[in-house]
């Protein structure tokens, strides 16, 4: 007997969801994220923001950013998370399986954390912050 989540993972594994699939929407959101990363990178490096276990970015330590930059950090994080949500949904849609969004998000979350640079912060599955 498989739980619904296990069954969904099994279905995705069988169907080989293509997480590298492209569409105009996916290209647009990816370009937006790449452009924003130039601004976000220093906040990852200084520990102001980190990667969450659910594939998003979160303000981890606002006090590590200069007061004048904190509103910018919040805006960048909000914009990036909106793009990330769109990315996961669009990849699921482009695969013809919108119901796969949660599993695609989980796959990306693991990839983002695995590819994080040394010194960056991320949340483990229990929500605790750890430094890479």
C-alpha positions in Angstrom: 0.0 0.0 0.0 1.4 3.4 -1.0 0.5 6.8 0.4 -0.8 9.3 -2.1 2.5 11.1 -2.0 4.5 7.9 -2.7 2.0 7.0 -5.4 2.5 10.4 -7.0 6.3 10.1 -6.8 6.0 6.6 -8.4 3.9 8.1 -11.1 6.4 10.8 -11.8 9.3 8.4 -11.8 7.4 6.2 -14.3 6.6 9.2 -16.5 10.0 10.7 -16.2 8.9 14.3 -15.6 11.2 16.5 -17.7 12.3 19.3 -15.3 14.4 20.8 -18.0 11.4 21.2 -20.3 11.0 24.7 -21.8 8.1 26.9 -22.9 7.9 30.7 -23.4 6.6 31.1 -19.8 9.4 29.0 -18.3 12.1 30.9 -20.3 10.6 34.2 -19.2 10.5 33.3 -15.5 14.0 31.8 -15.7 15.4 35.0 -17.2 13.7 37.0 -14.5 15.2 34.9 -11.8 18.7 35.0 -13.4 18.5 38.8 -13.6 17.4 39.1 -10.0 20.1 36.7 -8.8 22.8 39.4 -9.4 21.1 41.4 -6.7 20.2 38.5 -4.4 23.6 36.8 -4.4 25.2 39.1 -1.8 22.3 38.4 0.6 22.8 34.7 0.2 26.5 35.1 0.8 26.0 37.3 3.9 23.3 35.0 5.4 20.5 37.5 5.1 18.5 35.1 3.0 18.5 31.3 2.7 16.9 28.5 0.8 13.8 26.8 2.3 13.1 23.1 2.2 10.1 23.8 0.0 12.0 25.5 -2.9 11.6 29.1 -1.9 13.9 31.9 -0.5 13.3 33.3 2.9 14.7 36.2 4.9 16.8 34.4 7.5 18.5 37.3 9.3 17.3 40.7 8.3 19.6 42.3 10.8 22.6 41.2 8.8 21.5 43.6 6.0 22.0 47.3 6.4 18.8 49.0 7.5 18.5 50.9 4.3 18.6 47.7 2.3 16.0 45.6 4.2 13.0 46.7 2.2 14.9 45.8 -1.0 15.7 42.4 0.4 12.0 41.8 1.2 11.0 42.9 -2.3 13.6 40.7 -3.9 12.6 37.7 -1.9 8.9 38.2 -2.6 9.6 38.6 -6.4 11.8 35.6 -6.5 9.3 33.4 -4.6 6.6 34.5 -7.0 8.8 33.4 -9.9 9.7 30.1 -8.2 6.0 29.3 -7.7 5.4 30.1 -11.4 8.3 28.1 -12.5 7.2 24.9 -10.7 3.6 25.3 -11.9 4.7 26.0 -15.5 7.1 23.0 -15.6 4.2 20.7 -14.3 1.9 22.2 -16.9 4.5 21.8 -19.7 4.8 18.2 -18.8 1.0 17.9 -19.2 0.6 17.1 -15.5 -0.3 20.2 -13.4 -0.8 17.8 -10.4 2.9 17.1 -10.3 3.7 20.6 -9.1 4.4 19.6 -5.5 6.9 16.9 -6.6 8.6 19.2 -9.0 8.9 21.8 -6.3 10.5 19.1 -4.0 12.9 18.1 -6.7 14.0 21.7 -7.3 14.3 22.4 -3.6 16.8 19.6 -3.3 18.7 20.8 -6.4 18.8 24.5 -5.1 20.2 23.3 -1.8 22.7 20.8 -3.4 24.0 23.6 -5.7 24.2 26.3 -3.0 27.6 27.8 -2.4 29.7 27.2 0.6 28.5 29.6 3.4 25.0 29.9 2.2 22.1 29.0 4.5 19.3 26.4 3.9 16.6 24.8 5.8 16.6 21.1 6.4 13.4 19.0 6.2 12.5 19.9 9.8 12.8 23.6 9.1 16.1 24.2 11.0 18.6 26.6 9.4 22.0 25.1 8.5 25.0 26.6 6.8 26.6 24.9 3.9 
